[in-house]
Amino acid sequence: MTPRLGLLLIAGLAACEHTSPFHGGSYAPTGPLGSGSPLRLTYNPGQDLTPVWLLDGSGILYSRERTDRYDRDRCVARLPAGGGAITGELCDRIPASDDSTDAYQWPAPAADGRLVYVRATSLTALGSLAPHDQQLVLGTFDGSVAVRVLLSIPYQSPSGRGHEAVAQIRWLSATTLVYVGQRVAYPRPCGSCLADTVPTGLELVTMDLSAPNPVLDTLPGTDQASSVAVAGSDTVYYTRNGDARVFRLVLSTGATTVAHDFGGPIARDVQVAGTRLVAVVGGAVSFSYDSNLQPVQRDGGGVLHLVDLTSGMDVTLTDAALAFRHPALAPSGTQLVAELVTGRTTDLWAVSLP
């Protein structure tokens, strides 16, 4: 090598030198892909359902269908409050269960990190409609604590009614849950048609976890309850099938009053934070009794409304052409996320509040 060539090589290496090496990092989105209201937060080709806020308002838990898996399991995912990539997931990871669909739904986080949710298994290979095995369980999002089975579903409630599903799970206190006990029907529009799954609320149930075996009780006057929200440990708000009103029940006295009347269209999916109340009103919803005189409320989504409980002012938040379900109002009362039904799938969308 000549001295001149050596100098050229050294100069070339110096020109390509970097002051610090490249490092790997997270390149996932840190916020929603867009702006405006409503604003899409999830882009899952499957179903994203039953959102609920963490109590500190830092994020959202919801049930996410895994279309990348043959069994199409549904996991509980955690999404930052401002949207973006999920930051954690709770799934059934047992290889032996790959021949079945395992669904984790209706997450209910507690202030101390505990998590209650419904765990259901359907035998995919057999094409079953109703879950083969379904339980209400208590664990943690990170799976660090052994799961405790609180209730096997279906079961008979203290009222004597059979409940085939549990929905809208809320913490009343550190040791008490409240939820909607449901009946589930699987009607077929025609002999060769695919069966539908239609859950209908029957009543509100409380569960006391302080005893070694959980103790159930039904709340009086909540017949046909379709949704529930809590305001502290002594007050619940609820809606009823086929009814335009939202009711307020004080547990210590048993006093029930009308918190708001939407004046005709069916109200459901109530949420309350402070003096703010959110509900889904009207839209693709109907209530009737089937041939066995059993109540059936079909709900394909509706319009989101915001009510000021002090003044009674009712503000329509979304267009009638959009079908929203299961809104989740942040503990601060300043943020709202809900399911939006679009074709054959459902995603989570953020809706601005005035």
TORKOL-4160 file (C-alpha; in steps of 0.2 Angstrom, whole numbers, padded with zeros to 4 digits, m for minus):
354
<pt num="1" X="0000" Y="0000" Z="0000"/>
<pt num="2" X="0007" Y="0017" Z="m0005"/>
<pt num="3" X="0008" Y="0031" Z="0008"/>
<pt num="4" X="m0005" Y="0041" Z="m0002"/>
<pt num="5" X="m0018" Y="0027" Z="m0003"/>
<pt num="6" X="m0016" Y="0024" Z="0016"/>
<pt num="7" X="m0020" Y="0042" Z="0020"/>
<pt num="8" X="m0035" Y="0041" Z="0009"/>
<pt num="9" X="m0042" Y="0026" Z="0018"/>
<pt num="10" X="m0039" Y="0034" Z="0035"/>
<pt num="11" X="m0048" Y="0049" Z="0029"/>
<pt num="12" X="m0063" Y="0039" Z="0023"/>
<pt num="13" X="m0064" Y="0030" Z="0039"/>
<pt num="14" X="m0064" Y="0046" Z="0049"/>
<pt num="15" X="m0078" Y="0053" Z="0038"/>
<pt num="16" X="m0089" Y="0038" Z="0042"/>
<pt num="17" X="m0086" Y="0038" Z="0061"/>
<pt num="18" X="m0102" Y="0041" Z="0072"/>
<pt num="19" X="m0100" Y="0049" Z="0089"/>
<pt num="20" X="m0112" Y="0036" Z="0096"/>
<pt num="21" X="m0118" Y="0019" Z="0090"/>
<pt num="22" X="m0136" Y="0015" Z="0084"/>
<pt num="23" X="m0148" Y="0009" Z="0098"/>
<pt num="24" X="m0164" Y="m0001" Z="0096"/>
<pt num="25" X="m0180" Y="0007" Z="0103"/>
<pt num="26" X="m0199" Y="0008" Z="0103"/>
<pt num="27" X="m0205" Y="0015" Z="0087"/>
<pt num="28" X="m0224" Y="0011" Z="0091"/>
<pt num="29" X="m0236" Y="0025" Z="0089"/>
<pt num="30" X="m0238" Y="0036" Z="0105"/>
<pt num="31" X="m0254" Y="0044" Z="0101"/>
<pt num="32" X="m0270" Y="0042" Z="0090"/>
<pt num="33" X="m0267" Y="0043" Z="0071"/>
<pt num="34" X="m0277" Y="0058" Z="0068"/>
<pt num="35" X="m0288" Y="0072" Z="0076"/>
<pt num="36" X="m0305" Y="0078" Z="0078"/>
<pt num="37" X="m0320" Y="0070" Z="0087"/>
<pt num="38" X="m0324" Y="0056" Z="0086"/>
<pt num="39" X="m0307" Y="0050" Z="0085"/>
<pt num="40" X="m0302" Y="0032" Z="0081"/>
<pt num="41" X="m0290" Y="0024" Z="0094"/>
<pt num="42" X="m0289" Y="0006" Z="0089"/>
<pt num="43" X="m0287" Y="m0002" Z="0072"/>
<pt num="44" X="m0289" Y="m0021" Z="0076"/>
<pt num="45" X="m0297" Y="m0030" Z="0062"/>
<pt num="46" X="m0306" Y="m0040" Z="0075"/>
<pt num="47" X="m0318" Y="m0034" Z="0090"/>
<pt num="48" X="m0312" Y="m0022" Z="0103"/>
<pt num="49" X="m0325" Y="m0022" Z="0117"/>
<pt num="50" X="m0330" Y="m0016" Z="0134"/>
<pt num="51" X="m0317" Y="m0002" Z="0138"/>
<pt num="52" X="m0315" Y="0004" Z="0156"/>
<pt num="53" X="m0303" Y="0017" Z="0163"/>
<pt num="54" X="m0289" Y="0014" Z="0176"/>
<pt num="55" X="m0294" Y="0023" Z="0192"/>
<pt num="56" X="m0279" Y="0035" Z="0190"/>
<pt num="57" X="m0285" Y="0040" Z="0172"/>
<pt num="58" X="m0268" Y="0034" Z="0165"/>
<pt num="59" X="m0275" Y="0021" Z="0153"/>
<pt num="60" X="m0289" Y="0010" Z="0147"/>
<pt num="61" X="m0292" Y="m0009" Z="0149"/>
<pt num="62" X="m0303" Y="m0017" Z="0135"/>
<pt num="63" X="m0306" Y="m0034" Z="0128"/>
<pt num="64" X="m0296" Y="m0037" Z="0111"/>
<pt num="65" X="m0299" Y="m0051" Z="0099"/>
<pt num="66" X="m0283" Y="m0059" Z="0093"/>
<pt num="67" X="m0286" Y="m0062" Z="0074"/>
<pt num="68" X="m0268" Y="m0067" Z="0072"/>
<pt num="69" X="m0272" Y="m0083" Z="0082"/>
<pt num="70" X="m0281" Y="m0097" Z="0075"/>
<pt num="71" X="m0292" Y="m0099" Z="0090"/>
<pt num="72" X="m0296" Y="m0080" Z="0090"/>
<pt num="73" X="m0294" Y="m0078" Z="0109"/>
<pt num="74" X="m0299" Y="m0062" Z="0117"/>
<pt num="75" X="m0287" Y="m0054" Z="0129"/>
<pt num="76" X="m0288" Y="m0039" Z="0141"/>
<pt num="77" X="m0276" Y="m0026" Z="0133"/>
<pt num="78" X="m0270" Y="m0009" Z="0141"/>
<pt num="79" X="m0270" Y="0006" Z="0130"/>
<pt num="80" X="m0263" Y="0023" Z="0135"/>
<pt num="81" X="m0276" Y="0037" Z="0139"/>
<pt num="82" X="m0270" Y="0047" Z="0124"/>
<pt num="83" X="m0271" Y="0032" Z="0112"/>
<pt num="84" X="m0256" Y="0023" Z="0103"/>
<pt num="85" X="m0249" Y="0006" Z="0105"/>
<pt num="86" X="m0255" Y="m0006" Z="0119"/>
<pt num="87" X="m0243" Y="m0007" Z="0133"/>
<pt num="88" X="m0248" Y="m0024" Z="0140"/>
<pt num="89" X="m0260" Y="m0039" Z="0138"/>
<pt num="90" X="m0267" Y="m0052" Z="0148"/>
<pt num="91" X="m0271" Y="m0068" Z="0139"/>
<pt num="92" X="m0273" Y="m0087" Z="0141"/>
<pt num="93" X="m0256" Y="m0093" Z="0136"/>
<pt num="94" X="m0258" Y="m0112" Z="0139"/>
<pt num="95" X="m0254" Y="m0121" Z="0123"/>
<pt num="96" X="m0266" Y="m0135" Z="0127"/>
<pt num="97" X="m0281" Y="m0122" Z="0125"/>
<pt num="98" X="m0276" Y="m0118" Z="0107"/>
<pt num="99" X="m0291" Y="m0129" Z="0101"/>
<pt num="100" X="m0303" Y="m0117" Z="0110"/>
<pt num="101" X="m0308" Y="m0099" Z="0110"/>
<pt num="102" X="m0303" Y="m0091" Z="0127"/>
<pt num="103" X="m0311" Y="m0074" Z="0130"/>
<pt num="104" X="m0307" Y="m0062" Z="0144"/>
<pt num="105" X="m0320" Y="m0048" Z="0145"/>
<pt num="106" X="m0328" Y="m0035" Z="0156"/>
<pt num="107" X="m0312" Y="m0030" Z="0166"/>
<pt num="108" X="m0314" Y="m0021" Z="0182"/>
<pt num="109" X="m0298" Y="m0014" Z="0189"/>
<pt num="110" X="m0297" Y="m0010" Z="0208"/>
<pt num="111" X="m0286" Y="0004" Z="0216"/>
<pt num="112" X="m0274" Y="m0008" Z="0223"/>
<pt num="113" X="m0270" Y="m0017" Z="0207"/>
<pt num="114" X="m0283" Y="m0031" Z="0208"/>
<pt num="115" X="m0293" Y="m0035" Z="0192"/>
<pt num="116" X="m0309" Y="m0044" Z="0191"/>
<pt num="117" X="m0315" Y="m0050" Z="0174"/>
<pt num="118" X="m0326" Y="m0064" Z="0165"/>
<pt num="119" X="m0316" Y="m0079" Z="0159"/>
<pt num="120" X="m0325" Y="m0089" Z="0146"/>
<pt num="121" X="m0320" Y="m0104" Z="0135"/>
<pt num="122" X="m0329" Y="m0110" Z="0119"/>
<pt num="123" X="m0325" Y="m0126" Z="0110"/>
<pt num="124" X="m0320" Y="m0119" Z="0093"/>
<pt num="125" X="m0318" Y="m0135" Z="0084"/>
<pt num="126" X="m0336" Y="m0140" Z="0089"/>
<pt num="127" X="m0343" Y="m0124" Z="0084"/>
<pt num="128" X="m0352" Y="m0121" Z="0100"/>
<pt num="129" X="m0362" Y="m0105" Z="0103"/>
<pt num="130" X="m0363" Y="m0104" Z="0122"/>
<pt num="131" X="m0347" Y="m0105" Z="0132"/>
<pt num="132" X="m0342" Y="m0122" Z="0138"/>
<pt num="133" X="m0335" Y="m0115" Z="0154"/>
<pt num="134" X="m0337" Y="m0097" Z="0161"/>
<pt num="135" X="m0332" Y="m0089" Z="0177"/>
<pt num="136" X="m0330" Y="m0073" Z="0186"/>
<pt num="137" X="m0312" Y="m0072" Z="0192"/>
<pt num="138" X="m0301" Y="m0061" Z="0203"/>
<pt num="139" X="m0282" Y="m0059" Z="0198"/>
<pt num="140" X="m0270" Y="m0045" Z="0192"/>
<pt num="141" X="m0267" Y="m0038" Z="0175"/>
<pt num="142" X="m0248" Y="m0044" Z="0176"/>
<pt num="143" X="m0253" Y="m0061" Z="0181"/>
<pt num="144" X="m0242" Y="m0061" Z="0197"/>
<pt num="145" X="m0256" Y="m0067" Z="0208"/>
<pt num="146" X="m0265" Y="m0084" Z="0207"/>
<pt num="147" X="m0282" Y="m0082" Z="0199"/>
<pt num="148" X="m0297" Y="m0084" Z="0212"/>
<pt num="149" X="m0313" Y="m0090" Z="0205"/>
<pt num="150" X="m0327" Y="m0080" Z="0212"/>
<pt num="151" X="m0342" Y="m0087" Z="0203"/>
<pt num="152" X="m0346" Y="m0101" Z="0190"/>
<pt num="153" X="m0358" Y="m0096" Z="0177"/>
<pt num="154" X="m0372" Y="m0100" Z="0173"/>
<pt num="155" X="m0379" Y="m0099" Z="0191"/>
<pt num="156" X="m0395" Y="m0096" Z="0201"/>
<pt num="157" X="m0396" Y="m0078" Z="0209"/>
<pt num="158" X="m0403" Y="m0075" Z="0226"/>
<pt num="159" X="m0419" Y="m0070" Z="0217"/>
<pt num="160" X="m0421" Y="m0087" Z="0210"/>
<pt num="161" X="m0418" Y="m0082" Z="0192"/>
<pt num="162" X="m0405" Y="m0091" Z="0182"/>
<pt num="163" X="m0391" Y="m0079" Z="0175"/>
<pt num="164" X="m0381" Y="m0085" Z="0160"/>
<pt num="165" X="m0369" Y="m0070" Z="0159"/>
<pt num="166" X="m0361" Y="m0057" Z="0170"/>
<pt num="167" X="m0358" Y="m0039" Z="0163"/>
<pt num="168" X="m0354" Y="m0021" Z="0168"/>
<pt num="169" X="m0344" Y="m0026" Z="0183"/>
<pt num="170" X="m0340" Y="m0011" Z="0195"/>
<pt num="171" X="m0331" Y="m0010" Z="0212"/>
<pt num="172" X="m0343" Y="m0002" Z="0225"/>
<pt num="173" X="m0329" Y="m0004" Z="0238"/>
<pt num="174" X="m0313" Y="m0013" Z="0241"/>
<pt num="175" X="m0323" Y="m0029" Z="0246"/>
<pt num="176" X="m0339" Y="m0027" Z="0236"/>
<pt num="177" X="m0344" Y="m0028" Z="0217"/>
<pt num="178" X="m0360" Y="m0024" Z="0208"/>
<pt num="179" X="m0364" Y="m0030" Z="0191"/>
<pt num="180" X="m0378" Y="m0034" Z="0179"/>
<pt num="181" X="m0384" Y="m0052" Z="0179"/>
<pt num="182" X="m0390" Y="m0057" Z="0161"/>
<pt num="183" X="m0400" Y="m0069" Z="0151"/>
<pt num="184" X="m0392" Y="m0074" Z="0134"/>
<pt num="185" X="m0402" Y="m0080" Z="0119"/>
<pt num="186" X="m0396" Y="m0087" Z="0103"/>
<pt num="187" X="m0410" Y="m0084" Z="0090"/>
<pt num="188" X="m0409" Y="m0089" Z="0072"/>
<pt num="189" X="m0418" Y="m0077" Z="0059"/>
<pt num="190" X="m0420" Y="m0092" Z="0048"/>
<pt num="191" X="m0417" Y="m0111" Z="0048"/>
<pt num="192" X="m0401" Y="m0109" Z="0038"/>
<pt num="193" X="m0395" Y="m0093" Z="0046"/>
<pt num="194" X="m0381" Y="m0091" Z="0058"/>
<pt num="195" X="m0387" Y="m0089" Z="0076"/>
<pt num="196" X="m0385" Y="m0072" Z="0085"/>
<pt num="197" X="m0380" Y="m0069" Z="0103"/>
<pt num="198" X="m0392" Y="m0058" Z="0112"/>
<pt num="199" X="m0388" Y="m0054" Z="0130"/>
<pt num="200" X="m0402" Y="m0045" Z="0140"/>
<pt num="201" X="m0400" Y="m0038" Z="0158"/>
<pt num="202" X="m0411" Y="m0046" Z="0172"/>
<pt num="203" X="m0406" Y="m0037" Z="0188"/>
<pt num="204" X="m0392" Y="m0030" Z="0198"/>
<pt num="205" X="m0382" Y="m0041" Z="0209"/>
<pt num="206" X="m0369" Y="m0037" Z="0223"/>
<pt num="207" X="m0355" Y="m0048" Z="0228"/>
<pt num="208" X="m0347" Y="m0047" Z="0245"/>
<pt num="209" X="m0329" Y="m0053" Z="0244"/>
<pt num="210" X="m0325" Y="m0051" Z="0262"/>
<pt num="211" X="m0330" Y="m0069" Z="0267"/>
<pt num="212" X="m0321" Y="m0085" Z="0262"/>
<pt num="213" X="m0335" Y="m0088" Z="0249"/>
<pt num="214" X="m0342" Y="m0073" Z="0240"/>
<pt num="215" X="m0360" Y="m0069" Z="0245"/>
<pt num="216" X="m0372" Y="m0063" Z="0232"/>
<pt num="217" X="m0387" Y="m0052" Z="0234"/>
<pt num="218" X="m0399" Y="m0044" Z="0222"/>
<pt num="219" X="m0403" Y="m0025" Z="0223"/>
<pt num="220" X="m0422" Y="m0022" Z="0226"/>
<pt num="221" X="m0431" Y="m0013" Z="0212"/>
<pt num="222" X="m0418" Y="m0016" Z="0199"/>
<pt num="223" X="m0429" Y="m0029" Z="0189"/>
<pt num="224" X="m0424" Y="m0028" Z="0170"/>
<pt num="225" X="m0408" Y="m0018" Z="0174"/>
<pt num="226" X="m0398" Y="m0016" Z="0158"/>
<pt num="227" X="m0383" Y="m0006" Z="0165"/>
<pt num="228" X="m0375" Y="0000" Z="0181"/>
<pt num="229" X="m0363" Y="0014" Z="0186"/>
<pt num="230" X="m0357" Y="0018" Z="0204"/>
<pt num="231" X="m0355" Y="0035" Z="0213"/>
<pt num="232" X="m0345" Y="0031" Z="0229"/>
<pt num="233" X="m0349" Y="0016" Z="0239"/>
<pt num="234" X="m0367" Y="0020" Z="0243"/>
<pt num="235" X="m0375" Y="0026" Z="0226"/>
<pt num="236" X="m0378" Y="0017" Z="0210"/>
<pt num="237" X="m0386" Y="0023" Z="0194"/>
<pt num="238" X="m0394" Y="0011" Z="0182"/>
<pt num="239" X="m0405" Y="0009" Z="0166"/>
<pt num="240" X="m0419" Y="m0003" Z="0163"/>
<pt num="241" X="m0424" Y="m0013" Z="0147"/>
<pt num="242" X="m0435" Y="m0003" Z="0136"/>
<pt num="243" X="m0435" Y="0013" Z="0147"/>
<pt num="244" X="m0429" Y="0030" Z="0143"/>
<pt num="245" X="m0425" Y="0034" Z="0161"/>
<pt num="246" X="m0409" Y="0033" Z="0172"/>
<pt num="247" X="m0412" Y="0029" Z="0190"/>
<pt num="248" X="m0402" Y="0033" Z="0206"/>
<pt num="249" X="m0402" Y="0021" Z="0220"/>
<pt num="250" X="m0395" Y="0025" Z="0237"/>
<pt num="251" X="m0390" Y="0008" Z="0245"/>
<pt num="252" X="m0391" Y="0013" Z="0263"/>
<pt num="253" X="m0409" Y="0019" Z="0262"/>
<pt num="254" X="m0416" Y="0010" Z="0247"/>
<pt num="255" X="m0422" Y="0026" Z="0240"/>
<pt num="256" X="m0424" Y="0026" Z="0221"/>
<pt num="257" X="m0426" Y="0042" Z="0211"/>
<pt num="258" X="m0426" Y="0047" Z="0192"/>
<pt num="259" X="m0409" Y="0055" Z="0189"/>
<pt num="260" X="m0413" Y="0059" Z="0171"/>
<pt num="261" X="m0427" Y="0055" Z="0158"/>
<pt num="262" X="m0422" Y="0055" Z="0140"/>
<pt num="263" X="m0440" Y="0057" Z="0135"/>
<pt num="264" X="m0444" Y="0042" Z="0124"/>
<pt num="265" X="m0429" Y="0033" Z="0116"/>
<pt num="266" X="m0421" Y="0018" Z="0126"/>
<pt num="267" X="m0407" Y="0023" Z="0137"/>
<pt num="268" X="m0393" Y="0011" Z="0142"/>
<pt num="269" X="m0374" Y="0010" Z="0146"/>
<pt num="270" X="m0374" Y="0023" Z="0159"/>
<pt num="271" X="m0358" Y="0031" Z="0166"/>
<pt num="272" X="m0356" Y="0044" Z="0180"/>
<pt num="273" X="m0341" Y="0054" Z="0186"/>
<pt num="274" X="m0345" Y="0068" Z="0198"/>
<pt num="275" X="m0360" Y="0078" Z="0191"/>
<pt num="276" X="m0358" Y="0071" Z="0173"/>
<pt num="277" X="m0368" Y="0057" Z="0167"/>
<pt num="278" X="m0365" Y="0048" Z="0150"/>
<pt num="279" X="m0377" Y="0036" Z="0142"/>
<pt num="280" X="m0381" Y="0028" Z="0125"/>
<pt num="281" X="m0399" Y="0033" Z="0119"/>
<pt num="282" X="m0410" Y="0027" Z="0105"/>
<pt num="283" X="m0402" Y="0021" Z="0089"/>
<pt num="284" X="m0403" Y="0002" Z="0084"/>
<pt num="285" X="m0411" Y="m0004" Z="0099"/>
<pt num="286" X="m0427" Y="m0013" Z="0103"/>
<pt num="287" X="m0436" Y="m0022" Z="0118"/>
<pt num="288" X="m0449" Y="m0035" Z="0117"/>
<pt num="289" X="m0454" Y="m0052" Z="0125"/>
<pt num="290" X="m0450" Y="m0068" Z="0115"/>
<pt num="291" X="m0462" Y="m0083" Z="0113"/>
<pt num="292" X="m0458" Y="m0089" Z="0130"/>
<pt num="293" X="m0462" Y="m0072" Z="0138"/>
<pt num="294" X="m0444" Y="m0069" Z="0141"/>
<pt num="295" X="m0437" Y="m0051" Z="0139"/>
<pt num="296" X="m0426" Y="m0048" Z="0125"/>
<pt num="297" X="m0416" Y="m0031" Z="0122"/>
<pt num="298" X="m0407" Y="m0031" Z="0105"/>
<pt num="299" X="m0394" Y="m0017" Z="0105"/>
<pt num="300" X="m0384" Y="m0012" Z="0089"/>
<pt num="301" X="m0378" Y="0004" Z="0097"/>
<pt num="302" X="m0384" Y="0022" Z="0098"/>
<pt num="303" X="m0381" Y="0040" Z="0101"/>
<pt num="304" X="m0370" Y="0046" Z="0115"/>
<pt num="305" X="m0377" Y="0059" Z="0127"/>
<pt num="306" X="m0369" Y="0070" Z="0141"/>
<pt num="307" X="m0380" Y="0076" Z="0155"/>
<pt num="308" X="m0376" Y="0088" Z="0169"/>
<pt num="309" X="m0384" Y="0081" Z="0184"/>
<pt num="310" X="m0385" Y="0098" Z="0193"/>
<pt num="311" X="m0394" Y="0108" Z="0179"/>
<pt num="312" X="m0401" Y="0093" Z="0169"/>
<pt num="313" X="m0394" Y="0100" Z="0153"/>
<pt num="314" X="m0393" Y="0086" Z="0140"/>
<pt num="315" X="m0380" Y="0088" Z="0126"/>
<pt num="316" X="m0380" Y="0076" Z="0111"/>
<pt num="317" X="m0362" Y="0071" Z="0108"/>
<pt num="318" X="m0362" Y="0060" Z="0092"/>
<pt num="319" X="m0372" Y="0059" Z="0076"/>
<pt num="320" X="m0387" Y="0048" Z="0074"/>
<pt num="321" X="m0378" Y="0039" Z="0060"/>
<pt num="322" X="m0365" Y="0032" Z="0071"/>
<pt num="323" X="m0369" Y="0017" Z="0083"/>
<pt num="324" X="m0359" Y="0018" Z="0099"/>
<pt num="325" X="m0360" Y="0006" Z="0113"/>
<pt num="326" X="m0352" Y="0003" Z="0131"/>
<pt num="327" X="m0345" Y="0021" Z="0134"/>
<pt num="328" X="m0331" Y="0023" Z="0147"/>
<pt num="329" X="m0331" Y="0040" Z="0156"/>
<pt num="330" X="m0314" Y="0044" Z="0164"/>
<pt num="331" X="m0314" Y="0046" Z="0183"/>
<pt num="332" X="m0310" Y="0065" Z="0180"/>
<pt num="333" X="m0326" Y="0066" Z="0169"/>
<pt num="334" X="m0316" Y="0075" Z="0155"/>
<pt num="335" X="m0312" Y="0060" Z="0143"/>
<pt num="336" X="m0324" Y="0048" Z="0135"/>
<pt num="337" X="m0320" Y="0032" Z="0125"/>
<pt num="338" X="m0333" Y="0020" Z="0118"/>
<pt num="339" X="m0335" Y="0006" Z="0106"/>
<pt num="340" X="m0341" Y="0011" Z="0088"/>
<pt num="341" X="m0349" Y="m0003" Z="0078"/>
<pt num="342" X="m0343" Y="m0002" Z="0060"/>
<pt num="343" X="m0348" Y="m0015" Z="0048"/>
<pt num="344" X="m0343" Y="m0032" Z="0055"/>
<pt num="345" X="m0330" Y="m0025" Z="0067"/>
<pt num="346" X="m0330" Y="m0014" Z="0082"/>
<pt num="347" X="m0316" Y="m0002" Z="0087"/>
<pt num="348" X="m0313" Y="0010" Z="0102"/>
<pt num="349" X="m0315" Y="0029" Z="0098"/>
<pt num="350" X="m0312" Y="0044" Z="0109"/>
<pt num="351" X="m0326" Y="0057" Z="0109"/>
<pt num="352" X="m0323" Y="0075" Z="0114"/>
<pt num="353" X="m0333" Y="0082" Z="0129"/>
<pt num="354" X="m0338" Y="0101" Z="0130"/>
